[in-house]
Amino acid sequence: MNILLTSAGRRTYMVEYFQKAIEPYGGEVFALNSDINAPALWKADHFEVCPLIYDPSYANFLFDYCQSNQIELVVPLYDIELPVLSRLKSKFLKNNIRILVGEEWLTEMANDKWLTQNFLHKHNFSTVPCFLSLEAFVDSYRQNEISFPVYVKPRWGMGSLSLYKAENLEELKFFFGLVKKEVRRGTLRFESQKDFESSVIIQAVLPGQEFGLDIINDLEGNYCNTIVKKKLGMRSGETDCAITIRHEILSLLGQKLASITKHPGNIDADVFLDGDEAYVLELNPRFGGGYPFSHRAGVNLPEAIVSWCLEINVPKNTLDYNEGVLSMKGIEMIDRHD
């Protein structure tokens, strides 16, 4: 069994996790990225530089690459590829290639911050006040329904790309226009073509402490566990330092989300806790940047995924974690071996 990581980027640790998981079965880890200097490529057993996800040739390239290299599992690692791959997974599965991705409705919702908050509100989760226009925000502001500061960001965004904090109305108007320009010119222009006029979102700044959740289901969408991490440091929109904790409210929140989404594998959720009130900010139905903290605490989701694919029993402790594990990310130098 061979495994392919798409949009591998800088996630060298994901390559290593899957290499260890598949080694007992004689498999190898392949990696794709559109940039040959992506560090994770050079950690993989084999790699290829691929077309961009929105290139018309991408789907055929991916299918041919999988068949040529006896790939049986595709693990996507980048938000914007998830909707594209969700539309391909039925075709691939008919050819014995499993793509670890949720249903199309889930990937489209999770990539769209406005749809995410609507989904959460529909299912009675506490949500973040959001606005798609300056006019809507100003109306609420004048009625004392919201106050500054607020965040201005792309509606279809990721990480900290084009994220700004506005302290007053003058700054808000400036950042709103700036984000719209950056969206039009940058890498997010493809997603934003769906509704460019509503491609910028204004979000309230949430109170309380931020937590990251790894919400794990098996490949059939059955709930397994929620790993709770208290975020202690952030860098470029990604968790940089965290400690694992036990928290009943957040664990139950994860279980409720899992029962609704029925996703395979992992959902990475960002949650703010203010007293006993948990506000869900974002959902990422993939291995997120916070997963290594769960792995360091004893979880081995790559091993579980390989076992599920091979129809091998997964011991309960494979997805359990140790409380109080504080870890942080470092920087690793990678050499090219052309």
Number of C-alpha atoms within 10 A of each C-alpha: 17 21 25 28 25 23 26 26 20 15 19 18 13 21 26 16 17 26 23 15 21 20 13 8 12 9 18 22 26 26 26 25 23 16 16 16 15 21 20 25 29 19 22 22 14 14 20 15 15 20 17 14 19 13 10 10 12 15 17 10 13 21 16 11 16 21 14 9 15 16 21 19 23 23 23 22 22 18 21 21 18 27 20 17 24 19 17 17 20 14 12 20 13 9 13 14 20 20 21 23 28 26 18 17 12 22 25 20 19 23 24 22 25 22 16 20 23 17 16 19 14 9 12 9 18 16 21 21 15 20 19 17 15 16 10 12 21 16 12 13 14 10 10 9 11 18 16 14 17 21 20 27 26 26 25 26 24 22 13 13 17 20 17 19 18 20 13 12 16 9 14 22 13 11 21 21 13 17 22 23 13 15 25 16 11 12 12 20 19 15 18 21 14 11 10 15 11 16 26 29 23 26 22 18 16 20 13 14 14 20 24 29 26 27 27 25 24 19 20 11 18 17 21 15 21 28 28 27 29 21 20 16 14 11 11 11 13 15 24 18 19 25 20 24 17 16 12 10 12 23 18 13 18 23 18 15 20 23 13 10 17 19 27 24 27 27 26 23 22 19 25 22 17 13 9 8 14 21 21 24 19 21 24 22 29 26 22 22 17 23 25 22 26 27 18 16 21 17 20 21 24 24 19 22 23 20 16 15 14 11 9 11 9 15 10 10 10 14 22 19 22 15 15 14 16 17 17 14 14 7 5 8 5 14 9 11 5 4
